[in-house]
Amino acid sequence: MAQGPDPYKVLQVDSEAEDEVIQAAYRRLAQKYHPDRASGAEAMERMVSINAAWEMIGEPARRAAYDLSVRQRSATMAPGGTPSPGAATPHRPAGSTTPPAAPQPAPRPPETVSSEWTSGRSTVGGGYDAATMRAPEGLGAAGPPPGNPSGSVLNFGRYSGWSLGEIARADIEYIEWLDRATIGRTFREEIDTILRRAGRRKSAAVDANERRGLFRRR
């Protein structure tokens, strides 16, 4: 989690900034580079980076996990970028040519969400990590679309060139991330239809009826 672009630098805030400052910085940059106001590949790429940074440090729990991973990584690295003498290293048998296994990242803490999350919004896909969505792979990393397009075609992110219908069949969690991200507002109605058809979203009325039915059965 600590590798890749520094989310604090992307959002142009200090690592000691309060949560309200980070939120205000994200809103300002999102408005500046939103597709409705800025055009071009550079602006689109900047918008994706801004959303990825927000996913990493926008919520207090995710920010605490990111800061912890940075501290842990710094504690095991010497000033020159090499492991410090006191850092633990994986055991390798003598004469082995197999590289040691990479250390596993710290588990992600549970997210704290609103009590109204189940009313008209998706409850699945909250663990989708936007930091790995595009930055390591690059634009269009998912490759050419599989065919049978349906809906709007994206021109950003790892699924650039794919239609929403093709993405939904291959990676429904990406659709749910796009629904939460600012950059996905343009496709809000299409995404809503896709998530309802996939059973990943319920309206407030349906949710209330199910709760009443559960109460009667009890």
N, C-alpha and C positions, 0 to 999 in steps of 0.2 A: 504493500500500500504506500510505502514511503518513496518508492521509485517513481520515475516519470516526472512530468512538469509539476512544479511546486504550486499547489492550489492557492496559496496565499499570494504568490506573485501574479498568478493569472487574474485574481480578483483585485490585485493592487491594494492589498491591506497588509498590516503588520501581523506577525504570528501571535502577538499579544493582544490583538484587537478584540473588543467585546463582540458578542454574537450579533448585537444590533448593528454594529458597524459593518460586519461581514454581509449581513442581509441587505443593508442599504447599498453597499458597493455592488452586490450582485444585481440588484434591481436596476441600478444606474447603467451598468454595462449591458445588461440584457435589453434594456430599452434602446441603447445606442446601436447595438449590433443585431437587433431583431430583423428578420427578413423583410418585414414591412417597411423598415426605415433604411436598411443598408443592403446593398446588393453586391454580388461578386463572390468569387470563391474564397478570397481572404476573409471577408466578413463572415461567411458561413462557417469557415474553419474556426474563426475566433469564437463564434457563438457556441459551437460544439465544445470547445475547450472551457468556456465559461460555465456551461451546464455541467461538464464533468467535474470541475473544481467545486461547484456548489454541491454536487452529490457527495463529495468527499468531506467537506467541512461545513456544509450548510446547517446540519442538525448537530446539537451539542454532543450526542452520543457518538455519531460518526466522526466528529472533529476530535473528540477525546481519543478514539481508537487510532486515528491518523497520527496525532501528536505522539502517542505512545510508541507507534511503530517507528517514527522518526528518531525518538530518543533511544530506542533499542538498537536501531541500526547505527547510530552515532557512537554508542557505547562499545560496539564491536569493531569499529574501524579506527585505524591509526590515522595521524594527520595526513599522510600521503595517500589515503584511500585504500590501504591494505589492512587486513585484519590485525587488530592489536595483539601483542604477545600474550596477553591474559585471556583473549577470547577463546571460547571452546570451538574446536574444529572437528568435523566428522572423522571418525576413525577409518583409516584406509590400510588394508593389509600390505605388508612389504612387497614391493615389486608390482603392485596393482596399477594398471593403466586406466582404470575406470574412474571418471571424475566423481567426487563426492556429491551426494544428493543435496539439492538446494534446500535451505531452511524453509520450513513452512510458515506462512504468515500467521499472525495472531488471529484467533477467531473473532469474528465480527460481533459486537454486542447487539442485543435486541433493540429494535427501534421503538421509540415512544411515539405513538400516533394519536390523533384525535379520536374521541369516543364516537364521533359521527362518521368515521371512515367507512363503515359498511353501508351507509345510506347513499345509494346512487353512485358509488365509486368502487373501483376494483380493490379487492383485499389480497390479491395474489401478485407476486412479482416484486415485492418490496426489497428483496435481496439482490436485485439486478445491479451489478457494479458498473456504473457508467465509466469509471476510470479505465476499464479494460475494453470498453465498447469500441473506441476508435484509436486512442493515442498510440498503443503499441502496434496495431495492425496497419493503420493508414486508411486513406479514403478508398472506398470500394473494396475493402479487404475480403468481403464475403464472396467476391467473384461475380461472374455474370449471373443475371437473374435466371431462375430455373424454367421460366416459361409460364404460360397461362396467366398473364397479368390481370389484375383486378384492382381498380381504384387508382388513386394518385401515385405518381412515381417520385421517389425521393431523389434529391440531388446533393445529399450530404451524408456523412457518416459511413460506417462500414457496409451499409446496404444501399449505397448510392447506385441508382439505376434500377432498383427493385420497386415494384408496386407494393402498396400496403397489403393487398391480399396475398402476395407471394411471401412477404415477410411474416405475416400472421401464420401461414402454414408451416414455416420453418422455425420461427422464434417468436412465440406469442409474448414472451416477457419483454422483448424489445418494444413491441407495440404498447405494452403497459408503461414502460419507461417513457416512451414518446408522449404518452397521454399526460404524464406528470410534468414533462419538461416544457419550458417556455417555447422552444423551437417547434413543438408539435401542435401549437394552438391552431395553426392554419388547417390542420386535418382533424380537428376535434370531432366533428359530426361523423366522419368516416370511421374514426377510431372507436367512437361510442358504439356504432353499429357492429363493428367487428367483435368487440369485447362482449357485447350482449349475445351475439350468435354463438360465441365460443363458451358461453356460460361463465365468463370471468367477471361479469358485472351484473348487479341486480338493481332495480329501481327502488326507491324508498317505499313505494306502495307494496311491491312484492315482498320486500324485507319485513314490513309491518305485518302482512298477512301470515307469513311463515311464523313470526313470533307469536301471533294470536293462536295459530293452530297448535303450536308447541305447548302453549299455556293450557288449551282445552284438553290435550292429551294427558298432560300431567294431572 
